[in-house]
């Protein structure tokens, strides 16, 4: 029986993954979540999981009580989440949000199975380390972001040397037509109101600022290995075309599908086969038209910052992500404005530039973790003392 673990099982990606599984048809090894103890416990009961882990130690007693009478083991804390990844599994979904997903994903790769990667930050902060670990352990990484899954599928059977360009699509988010002045005054409630995708709070804000697409640019560079000048972004409000790959002969392949993450999850779950996935089928006549427009990097500077990271590489991705996450925390708490997030990341990339230029082939996980911690501390201090304002 196939052994499967889901890290971040109580989030939207994790829940969609479990919804594609039938209890009894797989052995669920580990489920991990945060503070949604009742949801995590219900999942563990439904799939008779071997272990359920909450990242929050203060939630241990509640989870233990909720799973009383079952055979499921219970643990809590970041170390316990990482240790759960040491359990042998054939297929692991990495859906923890943020840099917290890096270490469990790395430890899962050591099992030599398949890592379905929905955690953007793993490739952004530690792309060379992650890819080298997969090669060393004979593990497979399958992208679960809809854009990278689309590129992966378009490249199946193709010679990468024939690829001229990769184009990621962006919905444009809720502020696609807003002026810079109006965006500067945007509230968290306005930023989470995504027009096409149903996502969690943090990723919705990232989409509104295009930091989500910025992360995906860096991911594309690290996973597929294409030079930065061959990776593009196009705004596509309908979110039907997820990515396009252009070839040297002038032809292009586009991947189309509904705005439903179950497609990319199902593809990774069934790979290398294609099996039935219960998503809506497109009716092109009903859609009528698909539109595209160039992104405005003046209003969405996160894209420009991502290109700088793609050129520098080294530990710049760790700085970029850590600064972005701290800035996002302060935006959600009302401490900084919407446009301030990009300004803060820009300042931190400049301030820590001397620390982040490293030989990519010599990077270690310890280097990445240390830089993540340094960048978070420095960004926190900078924001609290308003030193990022120029």
C-alpha positions as CSV (number, residue, x, y, z in Angstrom):
1,X,0.0,0.0,0.0
2,X,1.3,3.5,-0.9
3,X,2.5,5.4,2.1
4,X,1.7,9.1,2.0
5,X,2.4,12.1,4.3
6,X,0.9,15.6,4.1
7,X,2.7,18.5,5.7
8,X,0.4,21.4,6.2
9,X,-2.7,19.2,6.0
10,X,-5.1,21.7,7.5
11,X,-4.4,24.4,4.9
12,X,-6.2,24.6,1.5
13,X,-3.5,22.6,-0.4
14,X,-3.4,20.0,2.3
15,X,-7.2,19.6,2.5
16,X,-7.5,19.4,-1.3
17,X,-4.8,16.7,-1.2
18,X,-6.7,14.6,1.3
19,X,-9.9,15.1,-0.6
20,X,-8.3,13.3,-3.5
21,X,-7.5,10.3,-1.4
22,X,-9.8,7.5,-0.4
23,X,-9.4,6.2,3.2
24,X,-8.1,2.6,3.1
25,X,-6.6,2.9,-0.3
26,X,-3.4,4.5,1.0
27,X,-1.5,4.4,4.3
28,X,-1.4,7.9,5.7
29,X,1.8,8.2,7.7
30,X,2.0,11.8,9.0
31,X,-0.3,14.7,9.0
32,X,0.9,18.1,10.3
33,X,-0.9,21.4,11.0
34,X,-1.0,24.5,13.1
35,X,-3.6,25.6,15.5
36,X,-6.7,24.0,13.8
37,X,-6.6,21.1,16.2
38,X,-10.1,19.8,15.6
39,X,-9.6,19.7,11.8
40,X,-6.2,18.0,12.2
41,X,-7.7,15.4,14.5
42,X,-10.6,14.8,12.2
43,X,-8.2,14.2,9.3
44,X,-6.1,11.8,11.4
45,X,-9.2,9.8,12.5
46,X,-10.5,9.6,8.9
47,X,-7.3,8.3,7.5
48,X,-6.1,6.4,10.6
49,X,-2.8,8.3,10.4
50,X,0.3,6.9,12.2
51,X,1.1,10.4,13.6
52,X,-0.5,13.8,13.8
53,X,1.7,16.8,14.7
54,X,0.8,20.4,15.5
55,X,3.5,22.9,15.1
56,X,2.3,24.7,18.2
57,X,3.4,23.1,21.5
58,X,0.6,24.8,23.4
59,X,-1.9,22.8,21.2
60,X,-0.5,19.4,22.2
61,X,-2.9,18.7,25.0
62,X,-5.9,19.5,22.9
63,X,-4.7,17.4,20.0
64,X,-3.9,14.5,22.4
65,X,-7.4,14.7,23.9
66,X,-9.0,14.9,20.4
67,X,-7.3,11.7,19.3
68,X,-7.8,9.8,22.5
69,X,-8.7,6.2,21.8
70,X,-7.1,6.1,18.4
71,X,-3.8,4.5,17.4
72,X,-2.5,7.8,16.1
73,X,0.5,9.1,17.9
74,X,0.6,12.8,18.8
75,X,3.4,15.3,18.9
76,X,4.0,19.0,18.9
77,X,6.6,21.6,17.9
78,X,8.8,22.4,15.0
79,X,11.2,19.7,15.8
80,X,8.4,17.1,15.9
81,X,7.2,18.3,12.5
82,X,10.7,17.8,11.1
83,X,11.0,14.4,12.8
84,X,7.7,13.3,11.2
85,X,9.4,13.8,7.8
86,X,12.0,11.2,8.7
87,X,9.2,8.5,8.6
88,X,9.4,6.5,5.4
89,X,6.8,7.6,2.9
90,X,6.5,7.0,-0.9
91,X,4.9,10.4,-1.5
92,X,5.0,13.5,0.6
93,X,3.0,16.7,0.1
94,X,5.0,19.8,1.3
95,X,2.3,22.4,1.8
96,X,3.5,24.2,5.0
97,X,3.4,27.9,4.3
98,X,6.6,29.9,4.6
99,X,10.2,29.1,5.4
100,X,9.0,26.6,8.1
101,X,8.4,24.1,5.3
102,X,12.1,24.0,4.2
103,X,13.5,21.6,6.8
104,X,10.7,19.0,6.7
105,X,10.9,19.0,3.0
106,X,14.6,18.4,3.0
107,X,14.3,15.6,5.5
108,X,11.6,14.0,3.4
109,X,13.9,14.0,0.4
110,X,16.3,11.8,2.4
111,X,13.7,9.0,2.2
112,X,14.3,8.8,-1.6
113,X,10.6,9.1,-2.5
114,X,8.5,11.8,-4.2
115,X,8.2,15.3,-2.8
116,X,5.2,17.1,-4.1
117,X,6.3,20.7,-3.6
118,X,3.7,23.4,-2.9
119,X,6.0,25.2,-0.5
120,X,7.4,28.0,-2.6
121,X,9.9,29.1,0.0
122,X,11.9,25.9,-0.2
123,X,13.1,26.7,-3.8
124,X,13.3,30.4,-3.2
125,X,15.5,30.2,-0.1
126,X,17.4,27.0,-0.8
127,X,17.0,26.0,-4.5
128,X,20.5,24.7,-5.1
129,X,20.5,22.8,-1.7
130,X,17.1,21.2,-2.4
131,X,17.8,20.1,-5.9
132,X,21.2,18.7,-4.9
133,X,19.6,16.7,-2.0
134,X,17.0,15.2,-4.4
135,X,19.8,14.1,-6.8
136,X,21.9,12.7,-4.0
137,X,19.1,10.6,-2.5
138,X,17.5,9.6,-5.8
139,X,14.3,11.4,-4.8
140,X,11.8,13.1,-7.2
141,X,10.5,16.6,-6.8
142,X,7.2,17.4,-8.5
143,X,6.0,21.0,-8.6
144,X,2.5,21.7,-7.3
145,X,2.2,25.4,-7.9
146,X,-0.3,25.6,-10.8
147,X,2.2,27.6,-12.9
148,X,5.1,25.3,-12.4
149,X,3.0,22.2,-12.8
150,X,1.9,23.7,-16.1
151,X,5.5,24.3,-17.2
152,X,6.5,20.8,-16.1
153,X,3.6,19.3,-18.1
154,X,4.4,21.4,-21.2
155,X,8.1,20.2,-21.0
156,X,7.3,16.5,-20.8
157,X,9.0,14.8,-23.7
158,X,10.7,18.0,-24.8
159,X,14.4,18.8,-25.0
160,X,15.0,21.8,-22.6
161,X,17.6,23.0,-25.0
162,X,14.8,23.8,-27.4
163,X,13.1,26.1,-25.0
164,X,13.3,29.8,-25.8
165,X,11.1,31.3,-23.1
166,X,8.8,30.3,-20.2
167,X,5.8,32.6,-19.4
168,X,4.1,32.5,-16.1
169,X,0.6,33.9,-15.9
170,X,-0.6,36.2,-13.1
171,X,-4.3,37.0,-12.4
172,X,-3.3,40.5,-11.4
173,X,-5.1,40.1,-8.0
174,X,-7.7,42.5,-6.6
175,X,-5.5,45.6,-7.3
176,X,-4.8,44.9,-11.0
177,X,-6.5,48.2,-12.1
178,X,-5.9,50.2,-9.0
179,X,-3.6,53.3,-9.1
180,X,-0.4,53.3,-7.0
181,X,-1.9,55.9,-4.7
182,X,-5.0,53.8,-4.1
183,X,-2.9,50.7,-3.5
184,X,-0.8,52.5,-1.0
185,X,-3.9,52.9,1.2
186,X,-5.2,49.3,0.7
187,X,-6.3,47.4,3.8
188,X,-5.6,43.8,4.6
189,X,-9.3,43.0,4.1
190,X,-9.1,44.5,0.6
191,X,-5.9,42.6,-0.2
192,X,-7.3,39.2,0.6
193,X,-10.3,39.5,-1.7
194,X,-8.8,37.6,-4.6
195,X,-11.0,37.7,-7.7
196,X,-10.4,34.1,-9.0
197,X,-8.6,31.9,-6.5
198,X,-9.7,30.8,-3.0
199,X,-6.6,30.9,-0.9
200,X,-5.4,31.5,2.6
201,X,-4.8,35.0,4.0
202,X,-1.1,35.3,3.6
203,X,-0.9,33.9,0.0
204,X,-3.8,36.1,-0.9
205,X,-1.9,39.2,0.2
206,X,1.1,38.0,-1.6
207,X,-1.0,37.6,-4.8
208,X,-2.4,41.2,-4.4
209,X,1.2,42.6,-4.2
210,X,2.5,40.1,-6.8
211,X,5.1,38.9,-4.3
212,X,3.5,35.5,-5.0
213,X,4.5,35.8,-8.6
214,X,7.9,37.1,-7.7
215,X,8.5,34.0,-5.6
216,X,7.3,31.9,-8.6
217,X,9.8,33.6,-10.9
218,X,12.6,32.6,-8.5
219,X,11.2,29.1,-8.2
220,X,11.2,28.7,-12.0
221,X,14.9,29.7,-12.2
222,X,15.8,27.2,-9.5
223,X,13.7,24.2,-10.5
224,X,14.0,24.3,-14.2
225,X,17.4,26.0,-14.5
226,X,16.5,28.5,-17.2
227,X,18.3,31.8,-17.3
228,X,16.4,34.8,-15.9
229,X,16.1,36.6,-19.2
230,X,14.1,33.6,-20.5
231,X,11.5,33.7,-17.8
232,X,8.5,36.1,-18.2
233,X,5.3,37.1,-16.5
234,X,2.0,38.0,-18.3
235,X,-1.2,39.2,-16.5
236,X,-4.1,37.0,-17.4
237,X,-7.2,37.9,-15.3
238,X,-9.2,34.8,-16.2
239,X,-6.6,32.5,-14.6
240,X,-7.3,29.8,-17.2
241,X,-3.9,29.7,-18.9
242,X,-1.5,28.8,-16.1
243,X,1.8,29.0,-18.1
244,X,3.2,28.9,-21.6
245,X,6.4,27.5,-22.9
246,X,7.9,29.0,-26.1
247,X,10.3,27.0,-28.3
248,X,13.1,27.9,-30.7
249,X,10.9,27.1,-33.7
250,X,8.4,29.8,-32.7
251,X,5.8,27.4,-31.4
252,X,4.2,27.7,-28.0
253,X,2.5,25.2,-25.6
254,X,0.0,26.6,-23.2
255,X,-1.5,24.7,-20.3
256,X,-5.2,25.5,-19.6
257,X,-7.3,24.5,-16.8
258,X,-9.9,25.7,-14.2
259,X,-8.7,27.8,-11.3
260,X,-8.6,24.7,-9.0
261,X,-5.5,23.5,-7.3
262,X,-6.8,19.9,-7.3
263,X,-5.6,19.7,-10.9
264,X,-1.9,20.3,-10.1
265,X,-2.2,18.2,-6.9
266,X,-3.9,15.3,-8.8
267,X,-1.2,15.4,-11.5
268,X,1.6,15.1,-8.9
269,X,-0.4,12.5,-7.0
270,X,-0.9,10.3,-10.1
271,X,2.4,11.0,-11.9
272,X,3.6,9.6,-14.3
273,X,0.1,8.5,-15.2
274,X,-2.9,10.7,-15.7
275,X,-5.9,9.6,-13.7
276,X,-9.4,11.1,-13.2
277,X,-9.4,14.3,-11.1
278,X,-12.8,15.7,-10.1
279,X,-12.4,19.3,-11.4
280,X,-14.6,21.2,-13.7
281,X,-14.0,20.8,-17.4
282,X,-13.5,24.0,-19.5
283,X,-16.1,25.1,-21.9
284,X,-14.2,27.4,-24.2
285,X,-17.4,28.7,-25.9
286,X,-18.7,29.8,-22.5
287,X,-15.4,31.5,-21.7
288,X,-15.7,33.5,-24.9
289,X,-12.3,35.1,-24.6
290,X,-9.0,35.1,-22.8
291,X,-7.1,38.3,-22.3
292,X,-3.5,39.2,-21.5
293,X,-1.6,42.3,-20.5
294,X,1.9,43.3,-19.5
295,X,2.6,43.6,-15.8
296,X,3.2,47.0,-14.4
297,X,6.4,46.7,-12.4
298,X,6.2,50.3,-11.2
299,X,3.0,49.4,-9.3
300,X,4.2,45.9,-8.5
301,X,7.9,46.3,-7.7
302,X,8.1,42.8,-6.3
303,X,8.7,41.5,-9.8
304,X,11.8,43.7,-10.2
305,X,13.1,42.6,-6.9
306,X,12.7,39.0,-7.8
307,X,14.8,39.5,-11.0
308,X,17.6,41.0,-8.9
309,X,17.5,37.8,-6.7
310,X,17.5,35.6,-9.8
311,X,20.7,37.3,-10.9
312,X,22.5,37.2,-7.5
313,X,21.2,33.8,-6.3
314,X,23.4,32.6,-3.3
315,X,21.5,33.5,-0.1
316,X,19.6,36.4,-1.7
317,X,16.4,34.3,-1.9
318,X,16.6,33.7,1.9
319,X,16.9,37.4,2.5
320,X,14.1,38.2,0.0
321,X,11.7,35.7,1.6
322,X,12.4,36.5,5.2
323,X,12.1,40.2,4.7
324,X,8.8,39.7,2.8
325,X,7.4,37.5,5.5
326,X,8.2,40.0,8.3
327,X,6.9,42.9,6.2
328,X,3.7,40.9,5.6
329,X,3.3,40.3,9.3
330,X,3.5,44.0,10.0
331,X,1.1,44.8,7.2
332,X,-1.5,42.4,8.5
333,X,-1.1,43.9,12.0
334,X,-1.5,47.4,10.6
335,X,2.0,48.6,11.3
336,X,3.0,49.3,7.7
337,X,1.2,50.1,4.5
338,X,0.6,47.9,1.5
339,X,3.3,49.5,-0.7
340,X,5.7,49.6,2.2
341,X,6.2,45.8,2.0
342,X,8.2,46.0,-1.3
343,X,10.2,49.0,0.0
344,X,11.2,47.0,3.1
345,X,12.3,44.0,1.0
346,X,14.3,46.4,-1.3
347,X,16.1,47.9,1.6
348,X,16.9,44.6,3.2
349,X,18.4,43.2,-0.1
350,X,20.7,46.2,-0.2
351,X,21.5,46.2,3.5
352,X,22.5,42.5,3.6
353,X,24.0,42.3,0.1
354,X,27.5,41.7,1.5
355,X,26.2,38.7,3.4
356,X,24.2,36.9,0.7
357,X,26.6,36.5,-2.2
358,X,27.7,32.9,-2.0
359,X,28.8,30.2,-4.4
360,X,25.6,28.2,-5.1
361,X,27.5,24.9,-5.3
362,X,28.8,25.4,-1.7
363,X,25.5,26.4,0.0
364,X,24.3,24.2,2.9
365,X,21.0,24.0,4.7
366,X,22.7,25.5,7.7
367,X,23.8,28.6,5.6
368,X,20.2,29.1,4.5
369,X,18.7,28.7,8.0
370,X,21.3,31.1,9.5
371,X,20.6,33.7,6.8
372,X,16.9,33.3,7.3
373,X,17.3,34.1,11.0
374,X,19.6,37.0,10.4
375,X,17.3,38.5,7.8
376,X,14.3,38.2,10.1
377,X,16.0,39.8,13.0
378,X,17.4,42.6,10.9
379,X,14.1,43.3,9.1
380,X,12.2,43.2,12.4
381,X,14.5,45.8,13.9
382,X,14.5,47.9,10.8
383,X,10.7,48.0,10.6
384,X,10.1,48.6,14.3
385,X,12.5,51.6,14.2
386,X,11.3,52.8,10.8
387,X,14.8,52.6,9.5
388,X,13.6,51.4,6.1
389,X,12.1,54.7,5.1
390,X,14.3,56.7,2.8
